[in-house]
């Protein structure tokens, strides 16, 4: 498809003839031998996600991959650095859930259409699609097992064999129907495998949670939370159950609050049921005893109390999600709760229970007290994006723990380092977390965390982005100064490997001495810089993240942190950052002194010294406010803050490579600063309208684009520093000279203007909106860029002469000018020009490329602007960018001199196009090369599942069920053999194929050589707190001594029973086979 590009030759117009006449005698900068048939446009990559588009997230800690499903029916799988694979589906029904299974399968659930899609992470293809016999309501899987448990709306469970891609004969009927026959038929709201016993599952229904034994085919325990009149929580729960109405007559004697979730304690001995009235009920899993019923605030709701809990007033919101988090030692647990507060949907409640009491040594009363009185309780606030937009009803809907050290069990809740939070509007948030709550940094400082580039576009959302070419030596100079940053920064994901795209055709202006640097500015004061040059695989040193949130004062106003513009001078390592409230941060590359004692949190700028002031423009020194983990290595540091007397909105800003900066505002104000030799405000003009009194339209004249150049002005005989500024009101070009002063500083002088460079409006467009969008200065002799560079700046004293042209671009006009106001050529774009840029063609000359609304890239010669060719974007590319072209968002795209085109699809995504010329061999190889990024790592071994404790086994609480037993029970004796390579790959990394693999360090390498390793780390016992073995014990310490003695007894039983179980295993295998065979025949009536 890509080789059949449509070429369109524009007809010769009168303006073309006029341009040729005007440019007669001027050297042609474009090569004469360009063959339009040899120019091709291909898609290289796509970065970002549509804003608020995430509907499901899944994380695989063993493979270290993250899968994201979006509203446009795409599933994107991310790994380290730039690893990203996109699966696109034609179905119109959204994917609501994702499950990683056995390292090689990714299962996508579409409940509306009732489809289950199995993807291969090895071949990156769809393996199969299946529709179960009923509507899907919930699913459950285990990272080490072959089966997907499907809960249907009729309350039944069916089991799908993912490895063999067929439905098994095993089913479970609606169990609540038998226990509560008077209640309505309930769907299966949730399923959870016992974390210690794969032969047991916990099933959630509308009014009960049921512990079901797969091996015996029977209910082991049923958890039905009932409240009677007189109980503390009766009135409260009854009020919620009745929809917020009090029943005066005929009120029932008991109420059964609805269940929304049910979870196992990591040890499998306790169960939590979460109810719609926000009650958290804790149960003994073995004897159904209710240990404690509480909310996040109130306790003892199930006990009689003369002071009942009052029904809520002023609104009510149910808990949306609960995670029972386990620490490194799984007996250390916490509950993380989202929702439950109708006024604050952006908080997480954390109940820190600490070390779990010994089950065999603790009474039910003590266990209830344990859950009623956690060791700690805290609230984690989450800052939502876009508080000014229509997201007032936003709340955290799902919590996805990101666990380190390849620990996939305990429902994914084992010792997470981060929490991914998914809101009901599709926004994604990531906070730092530890098994002891929020980390020391406060949880929101993610300056050390490196996200996949596409995810970084939406966390936090990008407001401003640009791609610019930077000299290799300038970029690597910055990178080399960050040596050692890798030890201070961390990748969220380390899985996958980038594909080799050496066969991809090079862009027509490829220059190995230049790098394509993506710069993004985000909502919460974060800036990212990333080298996205083809074939670059970044290390943390080459990814710059600058967080200004901790340094700046927000005063509760999100505009104080929202970045609307970034301009960087890489040669002099200086940067401007424009904020939505009109402030501008001046940054310089460096490292924070170790003596810096910053304390900016929550403080305004009144204590900051003034560096320089000119009129109402003031530069303040904020060096001592620098905070945040981003500054732990050399980076761009926010050193100064430019403020105006009153708030104003920034229209554009520019940081040059020679130390000068310009900031323009919507009010018409223009401020110019000397950053390198100050910083100082050297020009402060209240309104640029006075320079263009005859501007068209009614409204405020302001600057819309700026550029610094070094070139000859008129017939001066020497080059000058010229600030070129384009305005609205018809498209006017203003010229300012920056001249040296007697005191060693510099001053700014208005020189000349050229008006009405975009006077042909489209339709009924207001003249005030007719503006200049781009200014491109070039060397009139060589075609090289005439943008101000440090090298030319240093040569000004030698009488350097650079003859120059200025190319101006607007939505309708392209023009080539010669200073001060000679118009060499003019071209009208009928299709609406969105963006233009200079492209160098194989070092033989330059052309002007224009991206237009109809999906063409127009190539024109310089300086005459004669048509060379119009290239239609390939169909598959045009489908992606069509909406952006028609809406105008693509006007924020970038066309680079190397031939790369970065088309802005939305605020938070862009696509990279490559325009190549006459690379027939590479083009053929590229079409044959279908390689994509690697996802599946065959060396990442899944660790063995944690098992029940020996004491539980000895007491008969649980029967050991092996994976083979479970497969025999669920799939039956006639299970079909696998027919695809994924099955073999899944088996090779499974715990069964790697019996020596220990749990907790299976992330892609061999197991640690510990001969005493027992496969799963034993719990770490707490000490007595006394260092003197001969001390006389107090009553409290005596009880601790007794407890420790009982602990040692249980540990001895553990060790003995573990050894004993190994010796007995061979002897009971045959018995188990006959037992499961009997159970299977009984279940299916054989």
N, C-alpha and C positions, 0 to 999 in steps of 0.2 A: 504493500500500500504506500510505503514511504517513497518508493522510487517513481511513483506516478504523480508527480506534483503538477498542479495546474499553473502554467505560466500565462501571465496577462500583460501584454504590451500596451502601454497607454498611448493614445493617439497624440501626434505632435500638435501642440497648441501654440497660440500666438505668444503666450508668455514664455514658452520654451525658446522660441525664436528670439524674443527680446532678451532673454537671459544670455543666449549665445553671443548676441551683439555686444551686450554690456561687458561680458567677460573676455572679449577678444583681446588678445595680447597678454592675458593672465595665464600663467602656467596651469595646466590641468593636473589636479591632484589625484584623479582616479585612473586606475590602469585601463588601457584600451583593449586588453585581451580577455576581458571577463566574458565567459560563455554562460548565459543564464541557465542552460540545460545542465550545467555541472554544479549548480548551487542546490543544496538540499537542506531541509530543516527536519531535525529529529528530536525526539524527547529524550533527555538524559536522566532526569530525576524529578521527583516531586517532594516538596517539603511542607510540613505543617498539616493541620487538621481543620475542618470547618469549626468555627466557634460554637460552643455549646452543642456538640454533636455526638458526644460519647454516650452510648447506651449500655455497654457492658465492658468489663475489664476482667482479665484473668492473669495470674502470675504463676510461673513455674520456677521454683527456687533451685531445682537441680540443673535444668538447662539454662537458667537465668535468662528467661525470655518473658516478655510482656505482650499480651494480645489485647487489642482494643477493637470493639465493634462500634460502628458509627451509624448515624441516621440515614446515610446514603447507601446503606447495605454494603459496606466494605468492612473487612476484617484485616487489621494491620498488625503484624507481628514484629516487635522490635527486639533488637539485641544490642550489643556494644557499639559505641561510636555511631557510624552511619548505617548500620545493618537494619534493613527494613524490607519486609515482603508484604505486598498488598494482595489480598484475595477479594475479587469483585463478584457480586452475585446479581443476577438479573431479577430475582424475586423482589416483589414490592413489599413483602412483610418484613418487619425489622427483626434482628437477632437480639434476643433479650438476655442471653446467658452464654458464657464460654467456659469450657472445661478442658484443661490439659490432662491427658491420660497416657501414662507409661512413657512419657518423654517424647514420643513420636507422633501422637495423635492430638489434634485439636478439634473438639466437638462443639458445634454451633447449634444453639437451640432457637427455633422459631415457633413459639407457642401459638401464634395466631393461625399460621398455616399448618401447624402440627408437624413440621419437618425437623429432622435431626440430620445435620450435615457433618460428615467426618472428613477432616482435612489431614493431609500428611505433611508433617514438618520436614520430612526427608525429601520427597519428590515435589513438594509445594503444589500439590494437586488435590482436587476433590476426589476422595476415594469412593464415597457412596452417599446417597441421600435416602433417608428412611422416614416413613410416617407410621407412628405407633397406632394401635387400635383404640383411639380415644384422644381427647384433647389434653395436651401437656399442661400441667400446672406447676410442677417442680421437678428437679433432677438432682441426683447425687452421684458422685464418682469418688474414687480413691486413686491417688497418683501411681499406685503400684498394682492396681487390679484392672482386669480386662473389661469390667462391666459398668454399664451406666444404668442406674436405677431411675425409672421414670414414674413420677407420681401423676395420676390422671385426675381429671375433674370429678369422676365418679367415685373417687376414693380408693381405686385399685392401684397396685404397683405391678409394673412389668419390668423385665430385665433385658437390656439390650447388650449383646456381646459385641463390643467395639472391635475387638481383635479379629473376630470371625465375620463381623458385619451381618449379623442376623439376630432376630428376636429369639430369646430362649423360651422354653415352655414353662418356666417358673413364673408363678403369679402369686400375689397376695391380695385377698379381698379387702373390702372396706371394713376395717377393724372397729372403728368408732360405732358403726351401725349396730354391732353386737352389744357394745357397752352402753350406748345411749340411744336406744331405738326410737325415742320420741323426738330426737333432734333431727333437723333437716340433714339430708345427705350431704356430707362434707367432702370437698376435694382434699387431696393431699397437699398441705401447705408447705411442708418441708420434710426432708429426709436427711439423716446424718448417720454415718457409720460409727460404731463404737470405736474410739481411738485406740483401744487395746484389744479388741476382739472383732475380727471381720465376720464372725458368725452372728452378730447382733446389730440391729439397726434401730434408730429412734425415729418414729414417724409422727409428724405433727398434723393434727386435724383441727377443726374449728373450735372444739371444746375439750380436747384431750391430747395428750402426748402418750404414745404407746411404745414400750420397749418390746421389740419382736425378735424372737430367735429364728434365724433362717435354718438352723440345723434341726431344730425340733418342730418347726412349723407352728409355734404356739406363742401366745402372749406371755412375756415374762413379768412385766409390770405395766400398770396403767396409771397415769398421772392426771387426775381430774381435780382441778382447783375449785372447791366449793366453799361458799361463805354462808353462814346462817345468821339470822337476826341476832343482834347483840355483838357480833364480831366487829372489831374496829373498822374493818374495811367494807362492811356490808353496804352501808348507805352510799359510800363512794362508788363502789363497783356496780351497784344496782343502778345508780344514776347514769353511769356511762353505758351500761348494757341496755338501758331503755332509751338511748338516744338523747340523753340530756333532759329527760322528763321524769318527774316524780310521780309514781303511781299512788294515788290516794286510796283507791279501792282495789281489792283483789291482789295486793302485792304478795309475791311468793315468799315462802319461808326460807328459801335458799336461792342463791344466784351462782351461776357458773360463768365466770368471765371468759370471753373469747380468747383463744390462744392465737398468737401470730408467729411465734418462733419457739423452738426447743433445741437445747444444746447439751452436750456432754461436758462434764468436767474433764480436763485432760487425763485424769486417772481412770475415767469411766465409772466411777463409783457414785457420783452425784449427777443430777440432771437439773437443768434450769428451764423453766417454761416462762416465756415472755407473753404478757397478755395485753389486749387492746386497751385496757384501762391503766397501762403502764406498771402493772404489778410484776415483780420479779419473784417467782416462786422457786425455791430450792428444795429438791427432793432427794431422798435416799433411793438410789437406782435399784436396789435389791429388794427392799420391802415396802416401797411406795410411801414411806413416811414423809409428810410435809415438814421440812426442817425450819423454813422461814419464808414468810411472804412479806415483801416490802416494796416500796418505790425507791427512787434515788434519794428520797428524804425521809419518809416515814418507814417505821418498822413494825413488826408484830401485827400485821393486818388480819391474820387468820385467828387471832386470839380474842376472846371476849374482852371488852373494854368499855367502861362507863362513858368514856370520852371518844365517841366515834370520829373517824376522819370525815371532815366535811366535803361534800361534792365540790368540784371546781367551779369557779365563777369567772366569767370574762373570756371564755374560750378554752379549747382543749386540743392537744395534738398528741397522737400516739407515737410511741417509740417506733423508729423506722428500721433499725438494725442493731444487733448486739453481737459482739465478738468476745468469746471467753479466751483471753490471751494467756499463753503459758510462757514463763521465762525460760532461760537456758536450762534450769532445773524445772521440769514440767509441774512440780508440786507448788511452785511459786506462780500464782495466778492473779489476773485482774479481769474485770469486766469493762469493756469499752462500749459505751451506749450512745447512739445518735438518735436525735428526735426527742419527743416527749415534752417539748417546751414550745408553746404556740407563739411566744413572743421572740424567741431566739432559736432560729433553725440552724445557726452557725456554731453550735457548741457541741462538744463531746464530753459526756460525763464518764469519769473513770473511778471505779471502786477497786481499791487495791487491797486484796485479801491477804497478801503475803504467803507465807508457807502454810500449806494445807495441813490440818490436824490429822493425826494418825487415825485412819478409819477404824481399824480393829480395836483401838484403845480409847475411843471417844464416844460418849453417849450422844443420842440424838439431840438432847438439850444443848450440849456444848457445841455441837455442830451448827445448830440454829443460831446460837449466840455468835459463832464465828462469822456467819454471813450477815448478821444484824449489825455487827461492829467491826467493819473493815479497819485495817491498819491505817489507811489513808483514803481520802476522797478529794478529787480535784476536778476542775473544769478546764478543758482545752478550748479556747476560742479559735475559730477559723475565720479569717478575713475573706469575705466573698468578693468576687469581681463585680464590677458594674453596679454599684449600689444605686446609681441614678437611673439605671435602665429598669425595664419592667420585670425585675426579678425579685419583687418584694416577697413572694411566696416561696422563695428558694429555701431548701433545707437539705441536709446531708441524708442521702437515701441508702447508700451502701458503703461499707468499710471493707477495703481489701488490704490485708497486711502484706508487707513485702519482707519476707524472712530471709535472713542471711545464712551462710554456712550450709546451704543445700539441705534445709530441713523442711520437707514437704508435708509433714503429718500434723495431727491435731487440728484438722480442718483448715490447714494453712495458717494457724495461729501461733506457731512456735517461735518465740523470741524475735518478733519483728523489729527491724531497724527503722522502717518508715511505714506510714499508713497512707494508702491512696484512698481518697474520699471522692465519691461520685455523687453529685447533687441531682435533684429531680429535674433540673433544667438542662442537664447534660454537660455541666462544667466539671472539670477535674482539678482536685487539690491534692497536694502532697505535703505531709508534715513529718518531721523527724520524731521518732518514738524509741523508747527503750523499755525493757521489762520493768523498769522502775518509774515509768511515767515519761513525762516530757524531758528531753535531754537538757543539759546545762545551758545550751545556747538559746533555749526558749522554744524550740520546736519549729519556728517559722523561718529561721535564718538558714536557707539552703544554698548559701554561697559556695559551699564545698561540694555540693552534689551536682554531678554532670548527667543531664537527661539526654535521651535520644533527641536529635535536632527537631524532629517533627513534633514530639511531645512538648519540647521547650517553647513551641509557638503558641501553645494554649495554656501553659503553666509557667507564669501567668500569661494571659493573652497578649499577643503582640499588638501594639498600637502603631508603631513605626518600624519600617524595615527598608533596607537598601543593600545593594550589592555593589562593591566598587573594586576596581583593580588596584592592587598595591604592589609596589616593587618587592621582589623576593627578599632582598637584603633588608628592607625596612620591616617586613613582617617577621622574618627569622631573627632579626635583631631583638624584637620584642619577645619572641618565643625563647630565644637563648637566655634572656635575662630572667626567665621564669624557671630556670633549672631547679629541680627539686619540688616543683609544684605538684607532681604526681603523688608525692607522699602526703600532701595536704588536701588533696581533692579525691573524690570517690565517684566512680561510675555507678549509676543505679543498676545497670545491667552489664553483664560481662559475657553473655552467650552469643553464639553465632559468629560468622566470619564474612567479611565483605567479599563480593565476587570480583574477579579480575576482569576489568573492562579495557584492557590494552588494545583490543581490536576495534574499539569504538572510534569513529572518525573524529579527527581533531577539528576544532573550529577554525574557520578560515583565517583568523588573525591570531592563532595560537602563539604565545610567547612564553617560553619556560621561565623567563625572568620575572614574570608577573603572577600574582596569586589573586584568586577571586575570594574576597572576604565578605561574608554576610554579617551585617550589623543589625541587631534588632533592639528596639526599646519597648519595654513592657509596662503593664499597669502599675505594678507595685514598686517602681523605682529600680528595676533590674535591667541591665544591658548585657547582651551577649555578643561576642565576636567569634566567628567560626570560619575556618578555611574550607570552602566547599569546592576547591579546585578538583578537577577530575583525578581520581586515583589517590587522593589524599585520605589517609586513615589516621585520625587525630589521636594524639595522646593528651592527657590533661593539661600539659604545658601549653598546647596550641589552641586551647579553648579558653577564651577570656570571659569570665562572668564578673560583672561589677554590680554590687548591690548597694544602692544608696538609701534604702529604706531605714537602716539603722542610724544613718548620719543626719538625714534631713528631718525637719519638724513638720508633721502633717496637720496638727491642730484638728484632727478628726475629719479633715477634708481630703478625699481621695485624689483631688486634682493636684495636691501638693506632692504626690508621688507618681502621678501618671506621666509617662514620658511621651511627648508628642514629636520630638525631633532629636536626632543625634547627628553630629558632624565631627569627623575625626581627621586630623592632620597626622598621618603616620610618619612622615619624614621628621617632624619636630616632636612627635609623640604628645600631642595636645588634643583635647576633645571638648566639645560643647554638648551639653545635654539640656534640651528645652523641656520644661514642665508645663502641665496644663494650666497652672495658675499664673503663668507668665515669668516665673523665676527661671534663671539659667545657671546651671552648674558648670563651672570651669574646672576641668580635670587635667592632670599631668601624670605621665607615666613615672612610677617610682615605687618605693617601698616605705611602709610606715615605720618610723623610728621605734626601736624597742622601748624607748622611754615614754612613748605616747600614752597618756592616761586619759583616754576619751571617756566622756560621760554625757552623751548627747540625748539619751533616751528621755523623750517627753519634754525637752527643754526648747524654748523658742530661741531666736537669734539675737536677742537683746544684748547678750554678753559677748557677742562676736565682734572683734575689732574691725573697723572700716579700713580696707586696703586703699581704696581710691573712690572719689565721688566727682561726678560732673553733672550738674543740674540735679534732676530727680533720679539719675541712674547711679547706683551705689554698688561697689564690689566689697563683699565682706569675706574675711578670712575664717574658714571653717575647718582648718587643719586639725584642730584639737577635738573636733567632734567625730572624726572618722572611727567607725565601729564596724564590726561584721567580719565573718570568717573569710570573705573574699579577699581581704587585705593581708592575709597570712603569707602571701608571696607578692612579688612585683606585679603591679597592675596599674590601671588608670585610677588615680585617687581623686576623690572630690575635694579639692583644696579651697575653692572660692565659690561664692554665690553672688550672682548679679541680680539685684532687685530694683524695681522701679518704685516711684512714690505711690502709685496706685496700681491696682491689678489691671493687666492687659493680656490679650491673647496673642501668642506668637504665631506669625504667619509663615516665617521661614528663618533659618539660621545657617551660617556657614563658617566653618573653621578652616583656615588656609594652612598650607604647609610651610608658611613663612612667618607664622606667629600672630597674624591678624585675624580677628573674628568679627563677624557682623550678625546682628540680630534685628529682625524686622517684626513689627507688630501690626495687628489688624487695625489699630487706631491710626496707622500711617507713620508711626514713630520708627526711626532708624538709629541704632546704637552700634558704634564701631569701637572695638577694644584692641589694644596691643597686649596680647597675652604673654608672649615670650619675654618682653622687656618690662613687664609690669607685675601683674596685670593692671591696666589703667584704661579708663574710658576716654578715648581720644576724639570722639564725635558723638553728639547727642542731638539729633534733629527731631523736633516735635512732630512735624508732618512733612512728608515728601510731596504732598499735593502742591506745595508752592513751586515746585520745580516743573510741574505739568499743569498749569492753570487751565489749559484748553482740553483737558481730558474728558472723554465721553462719559455719559451716564450721570445719574444722581446717586451719590453715596460716597463712602470713604475710599480715597485712593490709598492703596497700601502696596507694599512690595510682595511679589509672589515667588520670585526666584532670584538667586544671587550667585555670583562666581567671582573669584579673585584671579586676575591674569597679570602676566608680565609681557608687555608688547609695546611696540612703538605707537605713540599717539600722534596722528596726523603726520606732519613732516618734522617732528622734533629732532630726529637724528640720534635719538637714544630711546631706550625702553623705560617705561614707568610701571609702577604698581597701580593697577586699575581695578577698582571695585565696580562691577557691572550689576545693575539691579533692574529687573523687569517688574512692571506693575500691572494692575488691572486697569479698567477704564479705557479699553481700546488697545492695550498692549503697548506700553511705553518703555523705552530703554533709557535708563539713567546711568551716567558715567561719573565716577568719583576717582580722583587721583589721591593716592596716599604718598605724601611728600615728607622728606626729612626736615626737622626743625633745628633751629640753632642750639637748643638745649640738649640735643642728642636724642630727642624723642621724635615722634611722627605726628603729622596732622592730616586731616581729610578735607579735600576741597571739591566742591561740585564743579564739573567740567563742561558737560554737554548733555543733550538728550536727543532721542529720536522717537517720535510719537506715532501712534496709530499703526503698529506693526501687526495687529490682529483686529482689523476694523470690520471684517466681514462676519457678522454674527450669524449663528445658525437659528433659523426660524424666528421666534419672538424672544430670543434671548436678551436679557437686560444688558445694555452696553457695559455696565459696571463690572459684570462678570467676565467680559472679554479680556483675556489676560495673556501674558507670556508665561509659558510653562518651563522652558529650558533656555539656557544660554550656554553655548559651547564655543570657547575660544580656541582657534587652531593657528599653527604657524602657516603663513601664506605661501611659504616656499617649500617646506618639507611635508606639510600635512600633519606634523606631530602636534600633540596637545600643547596649547599655550597657557594652560592653567599654571598659576604661580607655583614654582618649585624652589626648594631650598638652594639648589645648584645655581639657578638663574638669578636668584635674589643675591647671592654672594658675588655674582659677576656684574651686578649693576654698576658698581664703581668703576669698572673697566670700560664703560661706554657701550655695553652690550646692546645690539639692535636686533629685535625680533619683529619682522613684519607680520601682521596678523589679520585674520578674518574673524568675524563673530557670526556664528549661526544661531538664529533665534527660532524657537519652536513654539507653536501654539496649537490649539485644537483645529485650526483651519489653515494657517499659513506657515510656510517654511521660508526663511530668508537668509541670505548671506550678505553681511555688511562689512564695510571697511571703514575704520575710524577716520574722522569722527562720525560721519553720517552718510557715507556713500553706500547706496543700495546696489549691490552687484547683481543679485538674482532673487527671484521671488517665485514661489510655487504654492498654488492653492490645492489643498487636499479636500476633495469632495466627500470622502468617506469618514471624516473626522479623525484626525491624527491623535492617537493616545500617547505615544512616546516616540522619541527619535534618538539616534545616537550614531557616533562615528564608529565604523568597523574598518580595521586595517586588513587588506587582502594580501596575504602571503608576502608581506614586506615590499609589495610593489606599488602601493598606493592606498588610498582610503575611499570609502563610499559612505553615504548617509543612508542609514536604514531607518524606516518609519513603520511602526506598528499601527495599523488602522482598524477601525471598528468592525469592518466586514471580514476580518480574519486574514488579511494579506499583510505581508512584510514587503514594503516598497523599497527598492534600492535606487538611489539617485547619485549622479556624479557630482563632484565638487570642483570648482565653485559654481558651475552653471546650473546645478540642480536638474540636469537632463535625466529622463527616465532610463534606467538600465533594465529593470525587470520588476514584475510584481509576482511574489511567490505566495501561493495559497497554502495556509497551514494544513498539514495532513488531517484527514477526517477525524481520526482518533484524538488528535491534539485539539482540533477545533471544538469537539464536543466538550472537552474539559474547560476550555477557556471562553466559550461562547457567551455564557452569562456574564463573565467578568468584562468582556469586550463591550457588550451592549449596555451594561450598567455604568461603565466608566471607571470601575475600580482598577482596571488594567492600566489606567493612566499613571499609576504608581509603580509601574514596571521599570526594569533597568535593561538597557542595551549597552553591552560592554564592547570596548575596542577589539577584544579577542574574538568576537563573533558569537558570544553567548548572550541569550536573551532570557531574562528572568521575568516571567509574566505573573503578575499578582492576581491570584484567583479570588481571594477574599482578604480580609484583614489578617487572617492567621494562616494563610497557605499560599504557596507559589510553585510554579512549574518551571523547570530549567530546559530551555530549548537550545539546540546547537545548530548553527548555520555553518555548514562545511562546503568546501569547494574542491572538486576534482581530486577526490581521494578514493578512486574507484576500487582499488584493492582492499583498503581498509573497510570501505563501505560494504563490500561483498562479504568479508569476514564477519563484520558486525551483524549482518542479516542472518548469517549462519550461526552466530553465537547466541544461544538462548539462555546463557548462564544468569542466575540470579544469586542473591546473597544466600549463604548457607545458614540454616537454622538448627538442624539436628546435630548434636555432638554425641557420637557413639562412645566416647570415653567418659561421659557424665553418668556415673552409676547411681541408680536409685538406692538409697540406703534401706535396710530392713525396717519393717514396721515395728514400733514399740509394742510389747506384749503385756499381758496382764501380769501382775506381781505374783510371785510364787505363793504368797499367803492367800491371795484370792483363789489361785488354782487349787491350793491345798484344801480350802474351805468349800470348794465346789461352786463358787460364785460363777465361774465361767469354765466352759469346756474349750480346750485348744482346738482351733480350726485352722488348718493349713490352707494355702492358696489352692493346692490341688484338690483338697476336700471341697472348697467353695466352688471351684470350677465344675467338679463332678456333680455337686448338688444343684447348681443353677442351670448349667448347660446340659446336664444329663450324660448318660454313658455313651451316647452316639454323637458327641460333639464333632463337628466337621473340622478337618485340618485346615490350617491357614493357607491362603493362595497368593499372598502378596509379600513382598520383602519387608514391609513395615513390621510384620509379626515377628520375623526373625530378629530385626533390630531391637524391637521392644523387649524381646526375651533376653537378648544379650546384655542389656543394661538393667535388667530386673534384679531384685534381691535374690530370687531363687537361683539365678545363674551366677551370682557373686556372693556366696555364703560368707566369705571372709570380710565383706565390706561392713564397716562400722557406721553407725548412725551419727550424723552431725558433721561429717567431713567428706561427703561424697560428691563434691561439686566439680567433677571433671578430672580428678587425679586419682592415683592409687591410694588405698587406705593407709592410714598411718601405721607404721610397723610397731604396734604395741601387742606383744604376745598375751598380755592380760586383758585385752579388750574384750568386753562381753557383748558387743554388738549395740547395746544401748546404754548410755551413761546412767549409772545409778544415781539416785537423788543424793544431793549433798546435805548432810545432816548438820543442824545447828549445834554449836558448842554450848557448854553450860554457863559460860561467861566468867568462870573462875580459873585463875592460873595456879592456885595453890591446891595440890592434891590432898593436903592434910587439913584443909580448912573445915571447921565445924559447919555443917550445912544448916541454913535457915529452913523454915517450913517451905518457902517457895522453892529454894534450891533443892531441898530434899525431893519435892515432887518432880522437878526437872531431872534429878538423878534417876528417880524411878522410871520416868518416861524414857530417858536415854538408855536405861537398862533394857526396857521393853523393846526400844528401837533395835538394840543390838541382837536381841532374841529374834526379832522378825528378820533382820538381815541375815542371821545365821540360817533361819528357815529358808530364806530366799536362796542362799548359796546352795544349801543342801538340796532343795527342791529343784533348782536348776540342773544340778548334776544328775539328780535322780530322773528328771524328765528326759534328759538326753539318753540315759540308759534304757528307759522304758519305751522310747519312741518307736524303735523297731518292733517291739513286741505288740504294740497296740495298733500298728498300721492296718493289719488285716482286720482287726475288730472294727476300726473306724470305717473301712471300706464297706463292710457288711452293714454297719449301722446306717451310713449315708445311703447305701443302696436301698435299704428298707424304707428310709425316710422318703426317698425319691419315689419309690413305687407307691407308698401310701399317699403322697401328695398328689400324684397324677393318676391314681386309681389303677396302677398296673398290677 
